[in-house]
Amino acid sequence: MTDFVIDANILMSILISGKASYKPLLTYYNFVLPDFVLIEVEKYKHILKSKTKMQNDEFL
């Protein structure tokens, strides 16, 4: 299986869009994220949660 590297902008766009078509991609392929992505997601967590309409347990 091939690994893909994605950055914070791509991950946040996927989360905000909420499109169901991304879910199979995210579960089938391996994605590698730089540590910086986790920092960015944590930094903008309140904005992401409001735009995605996810519950706390879903967002984690």
Contacts in CASP RR format, 6 or more apart in sequence:
PFRMAT RR
TARGET T0000
AUTHOR 0000-0000-0000
METHOD contacts of the structure
MODEL  1
MTDFVIDANILMSILISGKASYKPLLTYYNFVLPDFVLIEVEKYKHILKS
KTKMQNDEFL
1 29 0 8 1.000
1 30 0 8 1.000
2 29 0 8 1.000
2 30 0 8 1.000
3 29 0 8 1.000
3 30 0 8 1.000
3 31 0 8 1.000
3 32 0 8 1.000
4 29 0 8 1.000
4 30 0 8 1.000
4 31 0 8 1.000
4 32 0 8 1.000
5 31 0 8 1.000
5 32 0 8 1.000
5 33 0 8 1.000
5 34 0 8 1.000
6 31 0 8 1.000
6 32 0 8 1.000
6 33 0 8 1.000
6 37 0 8 1.000
7 33 0 8 1.000
7 34 0 8 1.000
7 37 0 8 1.000
8 36 0 8 1.000
8 37 0 8 1.000
8 40 0 8 1.000
8 41 0 8 1.000
11 33 0 8 1.000
11 37 0 8 1.000
11 41 0 8 1.000
12 40 0 8 1.000
12 41 0 8 1.000
12 44 0 8 1.000
12 48 0 8 1.000
14 22 0 8 1.000
14 26 0 8 1.000
15 48 0 8 1.000
15 52 0 8 1.000
15 54 0 8 1.000
16 48 0 8 1.000
16 51 0 8 1.000
16 52 0 8 1.000
18 52 0 8 1.000
41 48 0 8 1.000
45 59 0 8 1.000
48 59 0 8 1.000
49 56 0 8 1.000
49 59 0 8 1.000
52 59 0 8 1.000
END
